[in-house]
């Protein structure tokens, strides 16, 4: 049993996103849709879930493979979060209400056999609709995702991250065969990610993921659908196998392309020579041969130039040196607003260290950064910076003072660069000739993160605070940013739930 997608076409405002795309998803498989930001990953996921329409092609989904999708837009729901989760289980709620009604009668009437039989029948229906197993699973899932403490709070008072996890619990509880999850590890702390990872590894449901979490993909996924130029290339195996296969395919495509270009060049050269000889010798036979070669050239199906796989970056940006060994010193530091969010903090971060701030969601990680930046006053204790420390900050939400400016002009102006240097630095960060005159607003979120990181480094910052730098990035952008930071000579303090990112940076952890 499988989902079959045949030659589908999808466009927005006349711009084609998916073009003649085909793939099949076998029941029970664990799949990931991958590709650069803007390639159409989320669009394809929504098409599979039936949320987006297509302009061409066909999709066949067996009736038995009912699909669940994690919604991105939250309703205006004022009741408790627990009741929001249960609101989609209509039979459960109906029989639960009937049981409560019968229980009231049982407490006020004589316990007749008729009432007992009625109660037993409704209880059977209640259990078949999920019953107490549903309630137990709800508690377990909420605890696993770190939201068991907000189940009795009104849904509309929760943060965006809490709402996302409530919606995820609701989806996982539903009796669906196919789970479509778009960036499911966003808004989860480490414990939540590991719980969801274990759920996805052990469930028998078909799983279709869009995720930038490479460790999650390594541990869960065995089929990769990569969107490239509106079409899909399928890779089977682990994440590492996918990357190796992708590179091998790229080398084959480059070889085929270069061989065809050589053949085309030879034919064009022969055409020119035959025409030259025809003119010099006034020989019609040479013109006929040239004409035959031109027709042969027209019949050749031109191979597209393979999309470049960007190699590891090489650059020599130097941060300004810190005058002292200690970069940041916190003594009995209390952070928060009306009340402290965690115990007093005592730590020293030294020159060239890579440090990760680790804590459950909502316990003050971003508040610590805002306190270090002077945006929030400490409730107690002290913060001391070393001599000549110049702090750069990469927030979760990237903003530019003028996003209608072209990227090349922006870096020339803001970083006071000559055009040649600006182009070279941008190329180091994965921006090439074709990108130079694009407006900043036209770049994806991941590309804007790379821009902002380059800006921070060009300004000579020797201590960088990074708040979830890999969130919402495609896999390529994750690797580029990781590569940049590995080569950075200054101090890095990072908030991140990206386990592979933290492992590759070789961080020391500070627990709040």
Secondary structure, DSSP 8 states (H G I E B T S, - for coil): -EEEEEEEEEEETTEEEEEEEEEEEETT-EEEEE-STTSSHHHHHHHHHTSS--SEEEEE--TT--EEE--SS-----SBHHHHHHTT-HHHHHHHHHHHHHHHHHHHS---HHHHHHHHHHHHHHHHTTHHHHHHHHHHHHHHTT-GGGTTSBGGGS-HHHHHHHHHHHHHHS--SEEEEESTTTT--HHHHHHHHHHHHH--SEEEEE---HHHHHHH-SEEEEEETTEEEEEES-HHHHHHHHHHHHHHHHHHHHHHHHHHHHHHHHHHHHHHHHHHHT-HHHHHHHHHHHHHHHHS----------------------SSSEEEEEEEEE-BSSSBSSS-EEEEEETT-EEEEE--TTSSHHHHHHHHTTSS--SEEEEEE-TT--EEEE-SS---S-TTSBHHHHHHHHTT--HHHHHHHHHHTT--GGGTTSBGGGS-HHHHHHHHHHHHHHTT-SEEEEESTTTT--HHHHHHHHHHHHH--SEEEEE---HHHHHHHT-EEEE-
